[in-house]
Amino acid sequence: MKPYLKTTPTRDGFFGDYGGAMLPPPLVPHFEEIAAAYDEISNSADYIRDLRYIRKHFQGRPTPISYFKNLSKLCGGAQIYAKREDLNHTGAHKLNHCMAEGLLAKHMGKTKLIAETGAGQHGVALATAAAYFGMECEIHMGEVDMAKEAPNVVRMKLLGATVVPVGEGAKTLKEAVDSAFGSYMGQADKALFGIGSVVGPHPFPKMVRDFQTIVGLEAREQFFEMTGNLPDIVTACVGGGSNAMGLFSGFIDDEAVALVGVEPGGTSSKLGEHAATMTYGQDGDIHGFHTKLLLDEAGEPAPVNTIASGLDYPGVGPEHAHLQKIGRVDYTVADDKETLKAFYELSRREGIIPALESAHAVAYAMREAPNHPGKTILLNLSGRGDKDIDFVAETYGFGE
């Protein structure tokens, strides 16, 4: 059989039944231009050389794998390991695709990067890329998220980005995407929309996944070198799903490795009180692609709720919907309470403060470890928690 990554998606951007590009006519030629440019540079020795240089000498890759000895002892059962994307420059996995998108934009002759952001990590990463490449940067962010993630708002502004507050609707990630797309439509000749996850119209779900595969490729080699085996379970949090697709990509053809996506369970299973699209959603269209969505009674994207701003999206990357449908990836939830507990435990037991998004994967590993004695769990610690500490301390205290 041909490797999964070489055969998926199709040329028109479908992962099985999901994906595609449903665009207003004025944007069609711009997305066709992006797809053609990506086809060219993805096989260009010059582009690959430049990206490798950036990853090694600017981002600090490869990031290591850490064995969580103390957490494993606390939980019992499986031994817990983590791919340390929190040690990537800017503190999360997002820079992996943002630097690549910036390099693509330069190749295309663009002078500006535009994007949405939820927790602010994508915004910080894209602002970093814009500064590196000498480009303008415009970041749209919901006002609720701006209040929760104030340190990242400061970082974006220090990096030279224009941060556009979004006050419509729930004032979170979906509305930020809507706002950013609206702005991009008037600037598409000079700007590239640096989509922040494996979502959006084709070619972005494929592009962002491909740029994030470095996480899984490194992790597979590193874990085997450390242990002599592949992990039994590989897990990551899922909002849009870029950090998960990055890690899963390294193991997707290894049938003996279980892949598990962990969604935000929020405060309950009631619609509007979680953001668990894969668990409770249904097929639908959002932001120019077909995927699974959380829908209200009127068939519109439903309100979502999660402690982690980076996961508060009512949809999910189309590849995740496909992987669930074919049975390759299982999806579960971690609620706010167990996520917060994982946030505190990892900080105290291992000296690592995780992003609240990543703490969902930590929570799953802590919950499942006792059920898998003699096995190993590798999670993606997709970001560090510097951005969350003020919000956690002010809202929940210090976990004593």
C-alpha positions as CSV (number, residue, x, y, z in Angstrom):
1,M,0.0,0.0,0.0
2,K,1.1,3.5,-0.7
3,P,1.9,5.7,2.3
4,Y,-1.2,7.5,3.6
5,L,0.4,11.0,3.4
6,K,1.2,10.5,-0.3
7,T,-2.3,9.6,-1.3
8,T,-4.5,11.8,1.0
9,P,-6.1,14.3,0.2
10,T,-7.2,14.1,-3.4
11,R,-6.0,16.8,-5.9
12,D,-9.1,18.8,-5.2
13,G,-8.6,18.7,-1.5
14,F,-10.9,15.9,-0.2
15,F,-10.2,13.6,2.6
16,G,-12.8,11.0,1.8
17,D,-16.1,12.9,2.1
18,Y,-14.6,15.9,3.8
19,G,-12.7,19.0,2.8
20,G,-12.9,20.8,-0.6
21,A,-13.0,24.5,-1.3
22,M,-16.3,26.4,-1.3
23,L,-15.3,29.9,-2.0
24,P,-16.9,33.2,-3.1
25,P,-15.9,33.7,-6.8
26,P,-13.5,36.6,-6.1
27,L,-11.4,34.3,-3.9
28,V,-11.2,31.3,-6.3
29,P,-8.2,32.5,-8.4
30,H,-6.3,33.5,-5.2
31,F,-6.7,30.0,-3.7
32,E,-5.8,28.4,-7.0
33,E,-2.7,30.6,-7.0
34,I,-1.8,29.4,-3.5
35,A,-2.3,25.7,-4.4
36,A,-0.2,26.1,-7.5
37,A,2.6,27.8,-5.6
38,Y,2.5,25.2,-2.9
39,D,2.7,22.4,-5.5
40,E,5.8,24.1,-6.9
41,I,7.7,24.9,-3.6
42,S,6.8,21.6,-1.9
43,N,9.2,19.8,-4.3
44,S,11.7,22.6,-4.6
45,A,15.2,21.9,-3.2
46,D,15.7,25.6,-2.6
47,Y,12.5,26.0,-0.5
48,I,13.2,22.8,1.5
49,R,16.8,24.0,2.1
50,D,15.6,27.4,3.3
51,L,12.9,25.9,5.6
52,R,15.3,23.4,7.1
53,Y,17.7,26.2,7.9
54,I,15.0,28.2,9.6
55,R,13.8,25.2,11.6
56,K,17.3,24.5,12.9
57,H,18.8,27.9,13.3
58,F,15.8,30.1,14.2
59,Q,13.1,27.8,15.6
60,G,15.5,25.5,17.6
61,R,14.4,22.2,16.1
62,P,14.4,19.4,16.7
63,T,12.5,19.6,19.9
64,P,13.1,16.8,22.3
65,I,11.0,14.0,23.8
66,S,10.8,14.0,27.6
67,Y,10.0,11.0,29.8
68,F,7.5,12.1,32.5
69,K,8.9,9.9,35.3
70,N,7.2,11.5,38.2
71,L,3.8,11.8,36.5
72,S,4.1,8.2,35.4
73,K,4.8,7.1,39.0
74,L,1.8,9.2,40.2
75,C,-0.6,7.6,37.8
76,G,0.7,4.1,37.6
77,G,0.4,1.7,34.7
78,A,1.6,3.1,31.3
79,Q,4.8,5.2,31.1
80,I,4.1,8.7,29.9
81,Y,6.3,10.6,27.4
82,A,5.8,14.0,25.7
83,K,7.0,15.6,22.5
84,R,8.1,19.0,23.6
85,E,6.7,21.5,21.1
86,D,6.5,23.9,24.0
87,L,10.3,24.3,23.5
88,N,9.8,25.4,19.9
89,H,10.5,29.1,19.5
90,T,7.5,31.2,20.5
91,G,6.3,28.4,22.8
92,A,4.1,26.2,20.6
93,H,3.9,24.1,17.5
94,K,2.3,27.0,15.5
95,L,5.6,28.3,14.3
96,N,6.2,25.1,12.2
97,H,3.6,26.2,9.7
98,C,3.8,29.9,10.2
99,M,7.4,30.2,9.1
100,A,6.6,27.9,6.1
101,E,3.6,30.1,5.2
102,G,5.8,33.2,5.5
103,L,8.4,31.6,3.1
104,L,5.6,30.7,0.7
105,A,4.3,34.3,0.8
106,K,7.7,35.6,-0.1
107,H,7.9,33.2,-2.9
108,M,4.6,34.4,-4.2
109,G,5.6,38.1,-3.9
110,K,3.2,38.9,-1.1
111,T,4.0,41.7,1.3
112,K,1.5,41.0,4.1
113,L,0.3,38.1,6.3
114,I,-3.3,38.0,7.7
115,A,-4.7,35.5,10.1
116,E,-7.1,34.7,12.9
117,T,-6.1,33.5,16.4
118,G,-7.8,32.0,19.4
119,A,-5.3,31.5,22.2
120,G,-2.9,33.9,20.5
121,Q,-0.2,31.3,19.8
122,H,-0.9,31.3,16.0
123,G,-1.0,35.1,16.1
124,V,2.3,35.3,17.9
125,A,3.9,32.8,15.5
126,L,2.6,34.6,12.4
127,A,3.7,37.9,13.7
128,T,7.1,36.4,14.3
129,A,7.2,35.1,10.8
130,A,6.2,38.5,9.4
131,A,9.0,40.2,11.4
132,Y,11.5,37.6,10.2
133,F,10.6,38.1,6.6
134,G,10.0,41.8,6.7
135,M,6.3,41.8,6.1
136,E,3.2,43.5,7.4
137,C,1.0,41.5,9.8
138,E,-2.7,41.7,10.7
139,I,-4.2,39.5,13.3
140,H,-7.9,39.2,14.2
141,M,-8.8,38.0,17.7
142,G,-12.1,37.8,19.6
143,E,-12.4,40.2,22.5
144,V,-13.1,37.4,25.0
145,D,-9.9,35.7,23.9
146,M,-8.0,38.9,24.1
147,A,-8.9,39.3,27.7
148,K,-8.0,35.7,28.6
149,E,-4.8,35.7,26.7
150,A,-3.5,39.2,27.3
151,P,0.2,38.2,27.4
152,N,0.0,37.0,23.8
153,V,-1.8,40.2,22.7
154,V,1.2,42.1,24.1
155,R,3.6,39.8,22.3
156,M,1.9,40.3,18.9
157,K,2.0,44.1,19.3
158,L,5.7,44.0,20.3
159,L,6.4,42.0,17.2
160,G,4.8,44.7,15.1
161,A,1.5,43.1,14.3
162,T,-1.8,45.0,14.1
163,V,-4.3,43.3,16.4
164,V,-7.9,43.7,15.3
165,P,-10.4,43.1,18.2
166,V,-13.5,41.2,17.1
167,G,-16.6,42.1,19.1
168,E,-19.3,40.2,17.2
169,G,-21.2,37.1,18.3
170,A,-19.4,35.1,21.0
171,K,-16.2,37.2,20.4
172,T,-14.0,34.1,20.2
173,L,-12.3,32.1,17.4
174,K,-15.1,31.5,14.9
175,E,-15.9,35.2,14.8
176,A,-12.1,36.0,14.5
177,V,-12.0,33.7,11.4
178,D,-15.1,35.4,9.9
179,S,-13.5,38.8,10.5
180,A,-10.1,37.8,9.1
181,F,-11.6,36.3,5.9
182,G,-13.6,39.5,5.4
183,S,-10.5,41.6,5.6
184,Y,-8.5,39.2,3.4
185,M,-11.0,39.5,0.6
186,G,-10.1,43.1,0.1
187,Q,-6.3,42.5,0.2
188,A,-5.8,39.1,-1.5
189,D,-3.6,40.6,-4.2
190,K,-0.9,41.6,-1.7
191,A,-1.6,39.4,1.3
192,L,-1.5,35.7,2.2
193,F,-4.1,34.3,4.6
194,G,-2.0,32.3,7.0
195,I,-4.7,29.9,8.3
196,G,-3.8,28.7,11.8
197,S,-4.8,25.1,11.7
198,V,-5.7,22.2,9.4
199,V,-9.0,23.9,8.6
200,G,-10.3,26.2,5.8
201,P,-10.6,25.7,2.1
202,H,-8.1,23.6,0.1
203,P,-5.1,23.7,0.0
204,F,-4.7,24.8,3.7
205,P,-5.7,21.6,5.5
206,K,-3.1,19.7,3.4
207,M,-0.5,22.5,3.6
208,V,-0.7,23.0,7.3
209,R,-0.6,19.2,7.9
210,D,2.4,18.9,5.7
211,F,4.2,21.7,7.5
212,Q,3.4,20.1,10.9
213,T,4.6,16.6,9.9
214,I,8.0,17.5,11.2
215,V,6.6,16.9,14.7
216,G,5.6,13.3,14.0
217,L,8.7,12.5,12.0
218,E,11.0,13.7,14.7
219,A,9.0,12.0,17.4
220,R,9.0,8.6,15.7
221,E,12.7,8.6,15.4
222,Q,13.4,10.0,18.8
223,F,11.0,7.7,20.7
224,F,12.5,4.6,19.0
225,E,16.0,5.8,19.8
226,M,15.0,6.3,23.5
227,T,13.1,3.0,24.0
228,G,13.8,0.7,21.1
229,N,10.1,0.6,20.3
230,L,7.3,2.7,19.0
231,P,4.7,4.1,21.5
232,D,1.6,2.1,22.1
233,I,-0.7,5.2,22.3
234,V,-0.1,8.6,20.6
235,T,-2.3,11.4,21.7
236,A,-2.9,15.1,21.3
237,C,-5.5,17.8,21.9
238,V,-7.9,18.6,19.0
239,G,-9.5,21.9,18.3
240,G,-8.9,22.6,14.6
241,G,-6.4,19.8,14.9
242,S,-3.0,21.0,13.6
243,N,-0.8,19.8,16.5
244,A,-2.6,16.4,16.5
245,M,-2.1,15.9,12.7
246,G,1.5,16.9,13.1
247,L,2.2,14.1,15.7
248,F,-0.2,11.6,14.1
249,S,1.5,11.9,10.8
250,G,4.6,10.2,12.1
251,F,2.7,7.1,13.1
252,I,-0.3,7.0,10.8
253,D,0.9,4.0,8.8
254,D,1.8,2.0,12.0
255,E,-1.3,0.0,12.6
256,A,-0.1,-1.2,16.0
257,V,0.1,2.4,17.3
258,A,-3.3,3.7,18.6
259,L,-4.0,7.3,17.8
260,V,-6.3,9.3,20.1
261,G,-7.5,12.9,19.7
262,V,-8.6,14.7,22.9
263,E,-11.3,17.3,22.6
264,P,-12.4,19.9,25.1
265,G,-15.3,18.6,27.2
266,G,-15.9,22.0,28.8
267,T,-18.2,22.0,31.7
268,S,-20.8,19.5,30.5
269,S,-22.0,17.5,27.4
270,K,-24.8,20.0,26.9
271,L,-24.6,21.9,23.6
272,G,-22.9,25.3,24.2
273,E,-21.0,24.0,27.2
274,H,-18.2,22.1,25.4
275,A,-16.3,22.2,22.1
276,A,-16.2,18.5,21.3
277,T,-17.0,18.5,17.6
278,M,-15.8,14.9,16.9
279,T,-17.7,13.5,19.8
280,Y,-21.0,15.4,19.4
281,G,-21.0,17.0,16.0
282,Q,-22.5,16.2,12.6
283,D,-21.6,16.8,9.0
284,G,-21.8,20.4,7.7
285,D,-20.0,23.3,6.0
286,I,-18.1,26.1,7.7
287,H,-15.5,28.6,6.4
288,G,-15.3,27.2,2.9
289,F,-15.0,23.4,3.6
290,H,-17.0,20.3,4.5
291,T,-16.4,18.7,7.9
292,K,-18.0,17.8,11.2
293,L,-19.6,20.7,13.1
294,L,-21.4,21.5,16.3
295,L,-24.8,22.8,15.1
296,D,-27.7,24.5,16.9
297,E,-31.4,23.8,16.3
298,A,-31.4,26.2,13.4
299,G,-28.5,24.4,11.7
300,E,-26.0,27.2,12.4
301,P,-22.6,26.7,14.1
302,A,-23.3,26.4,17.8
303,P,-21.7,28.4,20.7
304,V,-18.8,26.5,22.3
305,N,-17.2,26.6,25.7
306,T,-13.8,25.5,26.9
307,I,-11.2,26.6,29.4
308,A,-8.7,26.7,26.5
309,S,-9.2,29.5,24.0
310,G,-7.2,27.7,21.3
311,L,-9.8,24.9,21.1
312,D,-13.0,27.0,21.1
313,Y,-14.0,26.3,17.5
314,P,-17.3,24.6,16.5
315,G,-15.7,22.7,13.6
316,V,-12.6,20.6,13.1
317,G,-10.1,19.9,10.4
318,P,-11.6,17.7,7.6
319,E,-8.8,15.2,7.9
320,H,-9.8,14.4,11.5
321,A,-13.4,13.8,10.4
322,H,-12.1,11.4,7.7
323,L,-9.7,9.6,10.1
324,Q,-12.6,9.1,12.6
325,K,-14.9,7.8,9.8
326,I,-12.3,5.2,8.6
327,G,-11.6,4.2,12.1
328,R,-7.9,5.1,12.2
329,V,-8.2,7.7,15.1
330,D,-10.3,7.5,18.2
331,Y,-11.6,10.7,19.7
332,T,-12.5,11.3,23.4
333,V,-13.0,14.3,25.7
334,A,-11.3,15.8,28.7
335,D,-13.4,18.3,30.6
336,D,-12.3,21.6,32.2
337,K,-12.0,20.1,35.6
338,E,-9.6,17.3,34.8
339,T,-7.7,19.5,32.4
340,L,-7.1,22.1,35.1
341,K,-5.9,19.2,37.4
342,A,-3.5,18.1,34.7
343,F,-2.2,21.6,34.3
344,Y,-1.4,21.8,38.1
345,E,0.0,18.3,38.3
346,L,2.4,18.6,35.4
347,S,3.6,21.9,36.7
348,R,4.3,20.5,40.2
349,R,5.5,17.0,39.3
350,E,7.7,17.7,36.2
351,G,8.5,21.4,36.4
352,I,6.7,22.1,33.1
353,I,3.7,24.5,32.9
354,P,1.7,23.4,29.9
355,A,-0.7,25.4,27.8
356,L,-4.3,24.7,28.7
357,E,-4.8,23.3,25.2
358,S,-2.0,20.8,25.7
359,A,-3.2,20.0,29.3
360,H,-6.2,18.2,27.7
361,A,-3.8,15.6,26.3
362,V,-2.0,15.4,29.6
363,A,-5.4,14.8,31.3
364,Y,-6.1,11.9,28.9
365,A,-2.7,10.4,29.6
366,M,-3.2,10.6,33.3
367,R,-6.7,9.1,33.1
368,E,-5.7,6.2,30.8
369,A,-2.3,5.3,32.2
370,P,-3.7,3.1,35.0
371,N,-5.6,1.1,32.3
372,H,-2.5,0.2,30.3
373,P,0.2,-1.3,32.5
374,G,3.4,-2.2,30.6
375,K,2.5,0.2,27.8
376,T,3.7,3.6,26.7
377,I,1.8,6.8,25.9
378,L,3.3,9.6,23.9
379,L,1.5,13.0,24.0
380,N,2.1,16.2,22.2
381,L,2.9,19.0,24.7
382,S,1.9,21.4,21.9
383,G,2.5,24.6,23.9
384,R,3.7,26.2,27.1
385,G,1.5,27.8,29.6
386,D,3.1,31.3,30.0
387,K,0.1,32.7,28.1
388,D,-2.4,31.1,30.6
389,I,-0.8,31.7,34.0
390,D,-2.5,35.1,34.7
391,F,-5.9,33.7,33.7
392,V,-5.5,30.5,35.8
393,A,-4.1,32.3,38.8
394,E,-6.9,34.9,38.8
395,T,-9.7,32.6,38.1
396,Y,-8.7,29.3,39.8
397,G,-5.8,30.1,42.1
398,F,-2.8,27.9,42.5
399,G,-4.4,24.5,42.9
400,E,-3.6,23.9,46.6
